[in-house]
């Protein structure tokens, strides 16, 4: 298997992260800019990215059945990961840091970073099924994610409407409808969708790089608890998912899909949720930044292991 596209994608992410770091240090990307860019990425670029991934694949009943199966397995994957994460953070004394660490260990950056990585490794077919996986991710993050941050607080409740209808699930549903009906889409709309979706990755990496620049570098590099959570997220989770997928006799393609999705760095949503609920925002930024940085080394390792074992 030719992994040149995959490695090229990973190295380009490193460059984007470095540019974001410089932007943060020079205050070109200040706190006000970061919040606006995060909102733009989450509410505009991500929906178009998801829709774009699902309309560029030829329809077949078999693909639709497999896509719906990906949603079900994706939910199961998140349940397994959530159990591991819950028991991995029991040593944390500070409750707010514990919440952030558990959340960070579960939820991966499967959209902003995951889509270009999956496309470089599994092609357009992988990108298509990643759109279905996003549905399970968003259902879980708007349900169990809220439960995590709501522990011990009366002001945080699960909202069933938000859990099922959000900036991840709605564009996924639109994408599925367009995929099934094969409605003709004008070229200018298709191009606009691709262009807006392409904003996701550079914006998210710039924001992450700026977040790293705005943290105390001593605390960032010398916090052992951060490395522990990164190890759980980047190594333990994908290994467990790969083994369970193999035991369940999944196709090699889907073993690769679920494993890579589990091996991605912590979701940038970790910082957004921490800020939204006012829970240990500094800890969220440190874990998200370090996990993203370390994933540039661990992702190629996981992919290489998949290649050696299954290909």
C-alpha positions as protocol buffer text, in pm:
chain_id: "A"
residue {
  index: 1
  type: UNK
  ca { x: 0 y: 0 z: 0 }
}
residue {
  index: 2
  type: UNK
  ca { x: 131 y: 342 z: -99 }
}
residue {
  index: 3
  type: UNK
  ca { x: 124 y: 564 z: 211 }
}
residue {
  index: 4
  type: UNK
  ca { x: 292 y: 865 z: 52 }
}
residue {
  index: 5
  type: UNK
  ca { x: -34 y: 1063 z: 51 }
}
residue {
  index: 6
  type: UNK
  ca { x: -91 y: 981 z: 416 }
}
residue {
  index: 7
  type: UNK
  ca { x: 255 y: 1099 z: 526 }
}
residue {
  index: 8
  type: UNK
  ca { x: 224 y: 1408 z: 308 }
}
residue {
  index: 9
  type: UNK
  ca { x: -104 y: 1491 z: 484 }
}
residue {
  index: 10
  type: UNK
  ca { x: 48 y: 1441 z: 830 }
}
residue {
  index: 11
  type: UNK
  ca { x: 347 y: 1664 z: 754 }
}
residue {
  index: 12
  type: UNK
  ca { x: 122 y: 1936 z: 612 }
}
residue {
  index: 13
  type: UNK
  ca { x: -73 y: 1930 z: 940 }
}
residue {
  index: 14
  type: UNK
  ca { x: 253 y: 1982 z: 1128 }
}
residue {
  index: 15
  type: UNK
  ca { x: 325 y: 2290 z: 914 }
}
residue {
  index: 16
  type: UNK
  ca { x: -24 y: 2429 z: 979 }
}
residue {
  index: 17
  type: UNK
  ca { x: 20 y: 2367 z: 1352 }
}
residue {
  index: 18
  type: UNK
  ca { x: 353 y: 2555 z: 1345 }
}
residue {
  index: 19
  type: UNK
  ca { x: 199 y: 2849 z: 1157 }
}
residue {
  index: 20
  type: UNK
  ca { x: -79 y: 2865 z: 1417 }
}
residue {
  index: 21
  type: UNK
  ca { x: 181 y: 2861 z: 1695 }
}
residue {
  index: 22
  type: UNK
  ca { x: 367 y: 3155 z: 1539 }
}
residue {
  index: 23
  type: UNK
  ca { x: 37 y: 3335 z: 1488 }
}
residue {
  index: 24
  type: UNK
  ca { x: -48 y: 3285 z: 1854 }
}
residue {
  index: 25
  type: UNK
  ca { x: 293 y: 3401 z: 1976 }
}
residue {
  index: 26
  type: UNK
  ca { x: 282 y: 3715 z: 1762 }
}
residue {
  index: 27
  type: UNK
  ca { x: -80 y: 3783 z: 1869 }
}
residue {
  index: 28
  type: UNK
  ca { x: -201 y: 3774 z: 1510 }
}
residue {
  index: 29
  type: UNK
  ca { x: -427 y: 3497 z: 1637 }
}
residue {
  index: 30
  type: UNK
  ca { x: -549 y: 3646 z: 1963 }
}
residue {
  index: 31
  type: UNK
  ca { x: -822 y: 3516 z: 2195 }
}
residue {
  index: 32
  type: UNK
  ca { x: -1095 y: 3707 z: 2010 }
}
residue {
  index: 33
  type: UNK
  ca { x: -986 y: 3567 z: 1674 }
}
residue {
  index: 34
  type: UNK
  ca { x: -966 y: 3212 z: 1806 }
}
residue {
  index: 35
  type: UNK
  ca { x: -1322 y: 3207 z: 1932 }
}
residue {
  index: 36
  type: UNK
  ca { x: -1449 y: 3343 z: 1599 }
}
residue {
  index: 37
  type: UNK
  ca { x: -1242 y: 3092 z: 1398 }
}
residue {
  index: 38
  type: UNK
  ca { x: -1363 y: 2805 z: 1619 }
}
residue {
  index: 39
  type: UNK
  ca { x: -1725 y: 2906 z: 1563 }
}
residue {
  index: 40
  type: UNK
  ca { x: -1668 y: 2944 z: 1188 }
}
residue {
  index: 41
  type: UNK
  ca { x: -1509 y: 2598 z: 1171 }
}
residue {
  index: 42
  type: UNK
  ca { x: -1777 y: 2426 z: 1378 }
}
residue {
  index: 43
  type: UNK
  ca { x: -2088 y: 2592 z: 1237 }
}
residue {
  index: 44
  type: UNK
  ca { x: -2001 y: 2662 z: 872 }
}
residue {
  index: 45
  type: UNK
  ca { x: -1696 y: 2475 z: 743 }
}
residue {
  index: 46
  type: UNK
  ca { x: -1766 y: 2139 z: 914 }
}
residue {
  index: 47
  type: UNK
  ca { x: -2123 y: 2098 z: 779 }
}
residue {
  index: 48
  type: UNK
  ca { x: -2004 y: 2162 z: 422 }
}
residue {
  index: 49
  type: UNK
  ca { x: -1711 y: 1924 z: 471 }
}
residue {
  index: 50
  type: UNK
  ca { x: -1947 y: 1644 z: 582 }
}
residue {
  index: 51
  type: UNK
  ca { x: -2195 y: 1701 z: 298 }
}
residue {
  index: 52
  type: UNK
  ca { x: -1912 y: 1717 z: 43 }
}
residue {
  index: 53
  type: UNK
  ca { x: -1776 y: 1382 z: 160 }
}
residue {
  index: 54
  type: UNK
  ca { x: -2110 y: 1209 z: 102 }
}
residue {
  index: 55
  type: UNK
  ca { x: -2217 y: 1350 z: -235 }
}
residue {
  index: 56
  type: UNK
  ca { x: -1907 y: 1255 z: -430 }
}
residue {
  index: 57
  type: UNK
  ca { x: -1962 y: 878 z: -413 }
}
residue {
  index: 58
  type: UNK
  ca { x: -2182 y: 683 z: -653 }
}
residue {
  index: 59
  type: UNK
  ca { x: -2500 y: 549 z: -492 }
}
residue {
  index: 60
  type: UNK
  ca { x: -2552 y: 182 z: -418 }
}
residue {
  index: 61
  type: UNK
  ca { x: -2782 y: 4 z: -172 }
}
residue {
  index: 62
  type: UNK
  ca { x: -2481 y: -187 z: -40 }
}
residue {
  index: 63
  type: UNK
  ca { x: -2297 y: 137 z: 43 }
}
residue {
  index: 64
  type: UNK
  ca { x: -2604 y: 272 z: 225 }
}
residue {
  index: 65
  type: UNK
  ca { x: -2641 y: -47 z: 431 }
}
residue {
  index: 66
  type: UNK
  ca { x: -2272 y: -37 z: 524 }
}
residue {
  index: 67
  type: UNK
  ca { x: -2300 y: 332 z: 610 }
}
residue {
  index: 68
  type: UNK
  ca { x: -2586 y: 269 z: 852 }
}
residue {
  index: 69
  type: UNK
  ca { x: -2383 y: -17 z: 1000 }
}
residue {
  index: 70
  type: UNK
  ca { x: -2092 y: 226 z: 1049 }
}
residue {
  index: 71
  type: UNK
  ca { x: -2321 y: 445 z: 1261 }
}
residue {
  index: 72
  type: UNK
  ca { x: -2415 y: 147 z: 1482 }
}
residue {
  index: 73
  type: UNK
  ca { x: -2058 y: 24 z: 1517 }
}
residue {
  index: 74
  type: UNK
  ca { x: -1939 y: 382 z: 1573 }
}
residue {
  index: 75
  type: UNK
  ca { x: -2174 y: 410 z: 1872 }
}
residue {
  index: 76
  type: UNK
  ca { x: -2043 y: 77 z: 2006 }
}
residue {
  index: 77
  type: UNK
  ca { x: -1683 y: 198 z: 1961 }
}
residue {
  index: 78
  type: UNK
  ca { x: -1760 y: 512 z: 2161 }
}
residue {
  index: 79
  type: UNK
  ca { x: -1919 y: 307 z: 2439 }
}
residue {
  index: 80
  type: UNK
  ca { x: -1607 y: 89 z: 2468 }
}
residue {
  index: 81
  type: UNK
  ca { x: -1379 y: 393 z: 2463 }
}
residue {
  index: 82
  type: UNK
  ca { x: -1596 y: 570 z: 2721 }
}
residue {
  index: 83
  type: UNK
  ca { x: -1565 y: 276 z: 2963 }
}
residue {
  index: 84
  type: UNK
  ca { x: -1185 y: 272 z: 2927 }
}
residue {
  index: 85
  type: UNK
  ca { x: -1166 y: 649 z: 2972 }
}
residue {
  index: 86
  type: UNK
  ca { x: -1390 y: 647 z: 3281 }
}
residue {
  index: 87
  type: UNK
  ca { x: -1166 y: 402 z: 3466 }
}
residue {
  index: 88
  type: UNK
  ca { x: -846 y: 564 z: 3338 }
}
residue {
  index: 89
  type: UNK
  ca { x: -898 y: 894 z: 3521 }
}
residue {
  index: 90
  type: UNK
  ca { x: -986 y: 766 z: 3869 }
}
residue {
  index: 91
  type: UNK
  ca { x: -657 y: 898 z: 4013 }
}
residue {
  index: 92
  type: UNK
  ca { x: -744 y: 1259 z: 3931 }
}
residue {
  index: 93
  type: UNK
  ca { x: -818 y: 1453 z: 4250 }
}
residue {
  index: 94
  type: UNK
  ca { x: -947 y: 1774 z: 4094 }
}
residue {
  index: 95
  type: UNK
  ca { x: -1300 y: 1705 z: 3965 }
}
residue {
  index: 96
  type: UNK
  ca { x: -1288 y: 1962 z: 3686 }
}
residue {
  index: 97
  type: UNK
  ca { x: -955 y: 1832 z: 3554 }
}
residue {
  index: 98
  type: UNK
  ca { x: -1097 y: 1481 z: 3578 }
}
residue {
  index: 99
  type: UNK
  ca { x: -1396 y: 1576 z: 3363 }
}
residue {
  index: 100
  type: UNK
  ca { x: -1174 y: 1733 z: 3097 }
}
residue {
  index: 101
  type: UNK
  ca { x: -933 y: 1436 z: 3096 }
}
residue {
  index: 102
  type: UNK
  ca { x: -1216 y: 1183 z: 3056 }
}
residue {
  index: 103
  type: UNK
  ca { x: -1379 y: 1385 z: 2779 }
}
residue {
  index: 104
  type: UNK
  ca { x: -1044 y: 1430 z: 2601 }
}
residue {
  index: 105
  type: UNK
  ca { x: -970 y: 1057 z: 2617 }
}
residue {
  index: 106
  type: UNK
  ca { x: -1301 y: 968 z: 2450 }
}
residue {
  index: 107
  type: UNK
  ca { x: -1361 y: 1220 z: 2174 }
}
residue {
  index: 108
  type: UNK
  ca { x: -1130 y: 1243 z: 1874 }
}
residue {
  index: 109
  type: UNK
  ca { x: -1087 y: 1512 z: 1613 }
}
residue {
  index: 110
  type: UNK
  ca { x: -1257 y: 1287 z: 1359 }
}
residue {
  index: 111
  type: UNK
  ca { x: -1384 y: 1569 z: 1139 }
}
residue {
  index: 112
  type: UNK
  ca { x: -1127 y: 1848 z: 1114 }
}
residue {
  index: 113
  type: UNK
  ca { x: -822 y: 1619 z: 1126 }
}
residue {
  index: 114
  type: UNK
  ca { x: -985 y: 1283 z: 1062 }
}
residue {
  index: 115
  type: UNK
  ca { x: -1132 y: 1355 z: 719 }
}
residue {
  index: 116
  type: UNK
  ca { x: -804 y: 1445 z: 542 }
}
residue {
  index: 117
  type: UNK
  ca { x: -623 y: 1159 z: 719 }
}
residue {
  index: 118
  type: UNK
  ca { x: -891 y: 904 z: 624 }
}
residue {
  index: 119
  type: UNK
  ca { x: -901 y: 1028 z: 266 }
}
residue {
  index: 120
  type: UNK
  ca { x: -523 y: 1002 z: 232 }
}
residue {
  index: 121
  type: UNK
  ca { x: -527 y: 645 z: 372 }
}
residue {
  index: 122
  type: UNK
  ca { x: -858 y: 496 z: 249 }
}
residue {
  index: 123
  type: UNK
  ca { x: -950 y: 728 z: -38 }
}
residue {
  index: 124
  type: UNK
  ca { x: -1292 y: 869 z: -128 }
}
residue {
  index: 125
  type: UNK
  ca { x: -1464 y: 551 z: -9 }
}
residue {
  index: 126
  type: UNK
  ca { x: -1316 y: 595 z: 339 }
}
residue {
  index: 127
  type: UNK
  ca { x: -1415 y: 962 z: 339 }
}
residue {
  index: 128
  type: UNK
  ca { x: -1772 y: 863 z: 253 }
}
residue {
  index: 129
  type: UNK
  ca { x: -1804 y: 626 z: 550 }
}
residue {
  index: 130
  type: UNK
  ca { x: -1634 y: 878 z: 776 }
}
residue {
  index: 131
  type: UNK
  ca { x: -1941 y: 1096 z: 715 }
}
residue {
  index: 132
  type: UNK
  ca { x: -2157 y: 823 z: 872 }
}
residue {
  index: 133
  type: UNK
  ca { x: -1913 y: 782 z: 1161 }
}
residue {
  index: 134
  type: UNK
  ca { x: -1953 y: 1155 z: 1236 }
}
residue {
  index: 135
  type: UNK
  ca { x: -2320 y: 1089 z: 1315 }
}
residue {
  index: 136
  type: UNK
  ca { x: -2233 y: 844 z: 1594 }
}
residue {
  index: 137
  type: UNK
  ca { x: -1965 y: 1084 z: 1718 }
}
residue {
  index: 138
  type: UNK
  ca { x: -2205 y: 1376 z: 1745 }
}
residue {
  index: 139
  type: UNK
  ca { x: -2484 y: 1175 z: 1908 }
}
residue {
  index: 140
  type: UNK
  ca { x: -2236 y: 1056 z: 2170 }
}
residue {
  index: 141
  type: UNK
  ca { x: -2064 y: 1391 z: 2229 }
}
residue {
  index: 142
  type: UNK
  ca { x: -2399 y: 1571 z: 2277 }
}
residue {
  index: 143
  type: UNK
  ca { x: -2519 y: 1301 z: 2519 }
}
residue {
  index: 144
  type: UNK
  ca { x: -2237 y: 1136 z: 2714 }
}
residue {
  index: 145
  type: UNK
  ca { x: -2013 y: 1438 z: 2667 }
}
residue {
  index: 146
  type: UNK
  ca { x: -2274 y: 1657 z: 2836 }
}
residue {
  index: 147
  type: UNK
  ca { x: -2316 y: 1397 z: 3114 }
}
residue {
  index: 148
  type: UNK
  ca { x: -1943 y: 1414 z: 3188 }
}
residue {
  index: 149
  type: UNK
  ca { x: -1938 y: 1792 z: 3225 }
}
residue {
  index: 150
  type: UNK
  ca { x: -2272 y: 1787 z: 3412 }
}
residue {
  index: 151
  type: UNK
  ca { x: -2158 y: 1568 z: 3701 }
}
residue {
  index: 152
  type: UNK
  ca { x: -2220 y: 1748 z: 4028 }
}
residue {
  index: 153
  type: UNK
  ca { x: -2392 y: 2040 z: 3854 }
}
residue {
  index: 154
  type: UNK
  ca { x: -2762 y: 2115 z: 3823 }
}
residue {
  index: 155
  type: UNK
  ca { x: -2723 y: 2369 z: 3543 }
}
residue {
  index: 156
  type: UNK
  ca { x: -2605 y: 2120 z: 3279 }
}
residue {
  index: 157
  type: UNK
  ca { x: -2866 y: 1884 z: 3134 }
}
residue {
  index: 158
  type: UNK
  ca { x: -2887 y: 1659 z: 2828 }
}
residue {
  index: 159
  type: UNK
  ca { x: -3103 y: 1811 z: 2556 }
}
residue {
  index: 160
  type: UNK
  ca { x: -3254 y: 1537 z: 2336 }
}
residue {
  index: 161
  type: UNK
  ca { x: -3313 y: 1780 z: 2049 }
}
residue {
  index: 162
  type: UNK
  ca { x: -2952 y: 1902 z: 2052 }
}
residue {
  index: 163
  type: UNK
  ca { x: -2824 y: 1546 z: 2084 }
}
residue {
  index: 164
  type: UNK
  ca { x: -2997 y: 1439 z: 1761 }
}
residue {
  index: 165
  type: UNK
  ca { x: -2996 y: 1769 z: 1569 }
}
residue {
  index: 166
  type: UNK
  ca { x: -2661 y: 1947 z: 1575 }
}
residue {
  index: 167
  type: UNK
  ca { x: -2390 y: 2080 z: 1344 }
}
residue {
  index: 168
  type: UNK
  ca { x: -2262 y: 1725 z: 1286 }
}
residue {
  index: 169
  type: UNK
  ca { x: -2576 y: 1513 z: 1252 }
}
residue {
  index: 170
  type: UNK
  ca { x: -2787 y: 1754 z: 1041 }
}
residue {
  index: 171
  type: UNK
  ca { x: -2532 y: 1789 z: 755 }
}
residue {
  index: 172
  type: UNK
  ca { x: -2477 y: 1411 z: 773 }
}
residue {
  index: 173
  type: UNK
  ca { x: -2851 y: 1354 z: 727 }
}
residue {
  index: 174
  type: UNK
  ca { x: -2856 y: 1607 z: 438 }
}
residue {
  index: 175
  type: UNK
  ca { x: -2560 y: 1426 z: 284 }
}
residue {
  index: 176
  type: UNK
  ca { x: -2736 y: 1088 z: 314 }
}
residue {
  index: 177
  type: UNK
  ca { x: -3052 y: 1229 z: 151 }
}
residue {
  index: 178
  type: UNK
  ca { x: -2850 y: 1374 z: -138 }
}
residue {
  index: 179
  type: UNK
  ca { x: -2657 y: 1046 z: -168 }
}
residue {
  index: 180
  type: UNK
  ca { x: -2975 y: 836 z: -181 }
}
residue {
  index: 181
  type: UNK
  ca { x: -3184 y: 1061 z: -407 }
}
residue {
  index: 182
  type: UNK
  ca { x: -2894 y: 1156 z: -636 }
}
residue {
  index: 183
  type: UNK
  ca { x: -3045 y: 1498 z: -690 }
}
residue {
  index: 184
  type: UNK
  ca { x: -2848 y: 1685 z: -957 }
}
residue {
  index: 185
  type: UNK
  ca { x: -2618 y: 1939 z: -795 }
}
residue {
  index: 186
  type: UNK
  ca { x: -2492 y: 2229 z: -1011 }
}
residue {
  index: 187
  type: UNK
  ca { x: -2116 y: 2241 z: -1051 }
}
residue {
  index: 188
  type: UNK
  ca { x: -2092 y: 2583 z: -886 }
}
residue {
  index: 189
  type: UNK
  ca { x: -2270 y: 2450 z: -573 }
}
residue {
  index: 190
  type: UNK
  ca { x: -2049 y: 2139 z: -564 }
}
residue {
  index: 191
  type: UNK
  ca { x: -1738 y: 2358 z: -596 }
}
residue {
  index: 192
  type: UNK
  ca { x: -1861 y: 2594 z: -324 }
}
residue {
  index: 193
  type: UNK
  ca { x: -1928 y: 2298 z: -94 }
}
residue {
  index: 194
  type: UNK
  ca { x: -1578 y: 2161 z: -149 }
}
residue {
  index: 195
  type: UNK
  ca { x: -1417 y: 2501 z: -97 }
}
residue {
  index: 196
  type: UNK
  ca { x: -1599 y: 2572 z: 229 }
}
residue {
  index: 197
  type: UNK
  ca { x: -1535 y: 2218 z: 355 }
}
residue {
  index: 198
  type: UNK
  ca { x: -1165 y: 2256 z: 277 }
}
residue {
  index: 199
  type: UNK
  ca { x: -1147 y: 2540 z: 532 }
}
residue {
  index: 200
  type: UNK
  ca { x: -1196 y: 2295 z: 820 }
}
residue {
  index: 201
  type: UNK
  ca { x: -853 y: 2144 z: 850 }
}
residue {
  index: 202
  type: UNK
  ca { x: -636 y: 2458 z: 815 }
}
residue {
  index: 203
  type: UNK
  ca { x: -860 y: 2661 z: 1049 }
}
residue {
  index: 204
  type: UNK
  ca { x: -870 y: 2393 z: 1319 }
}
residue {
  index: 205
  type: UNK
  ca { x: -492 y: 2340 z: 1308 }
}
residue {
  index: 206
  type: UNK
  ca { x: -424 y: 2715 z: 1320 }
}
residue {
  index: 207
  type: UNK
  ca { x: -649 y: 2746 z: 1625 }
}
residue {
  index: 208
  type: UNK
  ca { x: -482 y: 2449 z: 1795 }
}
residue {
  index: 209
  type: UNK
  ca { x: -135 y: 2588 z: 1726 }
}
residue {
  index: 210
  type: UNK
  ca { x: -237 y: 2926 z: 1869 }
}
residue {
  index: 211
  type: UNK
  ca { x: -379 y: 2755 z: 2179 }
}
residue {
  index: 212
  type: UNK
  ca { x: -44 y: 2585 z: 2237 }
}
residue {
  index: 213
  type: UNK
  ca { x: 131 y: 2923 z: 2201 }
}
residue {
  index: 214
  type: UNK
  ca { x: -100 y: 3075 z: 2464 }
}
residue {
  index: 215
  type: UNK
  ca { x: -26 y: 2811 z: 2730 }
}
residue {
  index: 216
  type: UNK
  ca { x: 258 y: 2803 z: 2978 }
}
residue {
  index: 217
  type: UNK
  ca { x: 518 y: 2599 z: 2788 }
}
residue {
  index: 218
  type: UNK
  ca { x: 668 y: 2460 z: 3108 }
}
residue {
  index: 219
  type: UNK
  ca { x: 330 y: 2331 z: 3217 }
}
residue {
  index: 220
  type: UNK
  ca { x: 259 y: 2217 z: 2863 }
}
residue {
  index: 221
  type: UNK
  ca { x: 570 y: 2000 z: 2827 }
}
residue {
  index: 222
  type: UNK
  ca { x: 628 y: 1887 z: 3187 }
}
residue {
  index: 223
  type: UNK
  ca { x: 278 y: 1781 z: 3299 }
}
residue {
  index: 224
  type: UNK
  ca { x: 296 y: 1402 z: 3335 }
}
residue {
  index: 225
  type: UNK
  ca { x: -83 y: 1368 z: 3359 }
}
residue {
  index: 226
  type: UNK
  ca { x: -112 y: 1518 z: 3012 }
}
residue {
  index: 227
  type: UNK
  ca { x: 124 y: 1257 z: 2867 }
}
residue {
  index: 228
  type: UNK
  ca { x: -75 y: 985 z: 3046 }
}
residue {
  index: 229
  type: UNK
  ca { x: -405 y: 1094 z: 2886 }
}
residue {
  index: 230
  type: UNK
  ca { x: -234 y: 1127 z: 2547 }
}
residue {
  index: 231
  type: UNK
  ca { x: -102 y: 772 z: 2581 }
}
residue {
  index: 232
  type: UNK
  ca { x: -451 y: 644 z: 2659 }
}
residue {
  index: 233
  type: UNK
  ca { x: -604 y: 839 z: 2370 }
}
residue {
  index: 234
  type: UNK
  ca { x: -341 y: 783 z: 2102 }
}
residue {
  index: 235
  type: UNK
  ca { x: -214 y: 431 z: 2176 }
}
residue {
  index: 236
  type: UNK
  ca { x: -446 y: 232 z: 2404 }
}
residue {
  index: 237
  type: UNK
  ca { x: -775 y: 332 z: 2239 }
}
residue {
  index: 238
  type: UNK
  ca { x: -681 y: 245 z: 1877 }
}
residue {
  index: 239
  type: UNK
  ca { x: -514 y: -82 z: 1983 }
}
residue {
  index: 240
  type: UNK
  ca { x: -825 y: -192 z: 2173 }
}
residue {
  index: 241
  type: UNK
  ca { x: -1053 y: -90 z: 1885 }
}
residue {
  index: 242
  type: UNK
  ca { x: -835 y: -274 z: 1632 }
}
residue {
  index: 243
  type: UNK
  ca { x: -833 y: -591 z: 1840 }
}
residue {
  index: 244
  type: UNK
  ca { x: -1209 y: -586 z: 1899 }
}
residue {
  index: 245
  type: UNK
  ca { x: -1274 y: -514 z: 1531 }
}
residue {
  index: 246
  type: UNK
  ca { x: -1056 y: -810 z: 1436 }
}
residue {
  index: 247
  type: UNK
  ca { x: -1226 y: -1040 z: 1689 }
}
residue {
  index: 248
  type: UNK
  ca { x: -1566 y: -934 z: 1550 }
}
residue {
  index: 249
  type: UNK
  ca { x: -1445 y: -1035 z: 1200 }
}
residue {
  index: 250
  type: UNK
  ca { x: -1489 y: -692 z: 1044 }
}
residue {
  index: 251
  type: UNK
  ca { x: -1356 y: -633 z: 695 }
}
residue {
  index: 252
  type: UNK
  ca { x: -997 y: -502 z: 685 }
}
residue {
  index: 253
  type: UNK
  ca { x: -1124 y: -176 z: 535 }
}
residue {
  index: 254
  type: UNK
  ca { x: -1351 y: -113 z: 833 }
}
residue {
  index: 255
  type: UNK
  ca { x: -1091 y: -228 z: 1086 }
}
residue {
  index: 256
  type: UNK
  ca { x: -867 y: 42 z: 938 }
}
residue {
  index: 257
  type: UNK
  ca { x: -1147 y: 301 z: 942 }
}
residue {
  index: 258
  type: UNK
  ca { x: -1242 y: 253 z: 1308 }
}
residue {
  index: 259
  type: UNK
  ca { x: -883 y: 217 z: 1423 }
}
residue {
  index: 260
  type: UNK
  ca { x: -766 y: 537 z: 1254 }
}
residue {
  index: 261
  type: UNK
  ca { x: -1071 y: 725 z: 1382 }
}
residue {
  index: 262
  type: UNK
  ca { x: -983 y: 609 z: 1735 }
}
residue {
  index: 263
  type: UNK
  ca { x: -616 y: 703 z: 1692 }
}
residue {
  index: 264
  type: UNK
  ca { x: -687 y: 1068 z: 1608 }
}
residue {
  index: 265
  type: UNK
  ca { x: -595 y: 1343 z: 1855 }
}
residue {
  index: 266
  type: UNK
  ca { x: -836 y: 1487 z: 2109 }
}
residue {
  index: 267
  type: UNK
  ca { x: -1127 y: 1678 z: 1958 }
}
residue {
  index: 268
  type: UNK
  ca { x: -1094 y: 2054 z: 1951 }
}
residue {
  index: 269
  type: UNK
  ca { x: -1449 y: 2043 z: 2091 }
}
residue {
  index: 270
  type: UNK
  ca { x: -1282 y: 1966 z: 2425 }
}
residue {
  index: 271
  type: UNK
  ca { x: -1174 y: 2329 z: 2452 }
}
residue {
  index: 272
  type: UNK
  ca { x: -1510 y: 2454 z: 2325 }
}
residue {
  index: 273
  type: UNK
  ca { x: -1704 y: 2249 z: 2582 }
}
residue {
  index: 274
  type: UNK
  ca { x: -1468 y: 2348 z: 2863 }
}
residue {
  index: 275
  type: UNK
  ca { x: -1519 y: 2712 z: 2773 }
}
residue {
  index: 276
  type: UNK
  ca { x: -1895 y: 2674 z: 2731 }
}
residue {
  index: 277
  type: UNK
  ca { x: -1937 y: 2509 z: 3073 }
}
residue {
  index: 278
  type: UNK
  ca { x: -1649 y: 2697 z: 3241 }
}
residue {
  index: 279
  type: UNK
  ca { x: -1461 y: 2380 z: 3339 }
}
residue {
  index: 280
  type: UNK
  ca { x: -1078 y: 2383 z: 3357 }
}
residue {
  index: 281
  type: UNK
  ca { x: -1023 y: 2562 z: 3024 }
}
residue {
  index: 282
  type: UNK
  ca { x: -644 y: 2569 z: 3067 }
}
residue {
  index: 283
  type: UNK
  ca { x: -630 y: 2192 z: 3119 }
}
residue {
  index: 284
  type: UNK
  ca { x: -846 y: 2140 z: 2808 }
}
residue {
  index: 285
  type: UNK
  ca { x: -614 y: 2356 z: 2595 }
}
residue {
  index: 286
  type: UNK
  ca { x: -301 y: 2179 z: 2722 }
}
residue {
  index: 287
  type: UNK
  ca { x: -436 y: 1826 z: 2661 }
}
residue {
  index: 288
  type: UNK
  ca { x: -579 y: 1915 z: 2318 }
}
residue {
  index: 289
  type: UNK
  ca { x: -256 y: 2084 z: 2208 }
}
residue {
  index: 290
  type: UNK
  ca { x: -21 y: 1812 z: 2333 }
}
residue {
  index: 291
  type: UNK
  ca { x: -239 y: 1533 z: 2196 }
}
residue {
  index: 292
  type: UNK
  ca { x: -247 y: 1699 z: 1855 }
}
residue {
  index: 293
  type: UNK
  ca { x: 131 y: 1746 z: 1862 }
}
residue {
  index: 294
  type: UNK
  ca { x: 205 y: 1386 z: 1966 }
}
residue {
  index: 295
  type: UNK
  ca { x: -44 y: 1244 z: 1717 }
}
residue {
  index: 296
  type: UNK
  ca { x: 186 y: 1358 z: 1436 }
}
residue {
  index: 297
  type: UNK
  ca { x: 418 y: 1078 z: 1552 }
}
residue {
  index: 298
  type: UNK
  ca { x: 165 y: 820 z: 1676 }
}
residue {
  index: 299
  type: UNK
  ca { x: -71 y: 833 z: 1376 }
}
residue {
  index: 300
  type: UNK
  ca { x: 194 y: 715 z: 1127 }
}
residue {
  index: 301
  type: UNK
  ca { x: 290 y: 444 z: 1379 }
}
residue {
  index: 302
  type: UNK
  ca { x: -68 y: 314 z: 1405 }
}
residue {
  index: 303
  type: UNK
  ca { x: -116 y: 326 z: 1029 }
}
residue {
  index: 304
  type: UNK
  ca { x: 216 y: 144 z: 973 }
}
residue {
  index: 305
  type: UNK
  ca { x: 109 y: -130 z: 1216 }
}
residue {
  index: 306
  type: UNK
  ca { x: -222 y: -166 z: 1031 }
}
residue {
  index: 307
  type: UNK
  ca { x: -31 y: -194 z: 704 }
}
residue {
  index: 308
  type: UNK
  ca { x: 208 y: -458 z: 840 }
}
residue {
  index: 309
  type: UNK
  ca { x: -65 y: -669 z: 1002 }
}
residue {
  index: 310
  type: UNK
  ca { x: -354 y: -647 z: 755 }
}
residue {
  index: 311
  type: UNK
  ca { x: -209 y: -544 z: 420 }
}
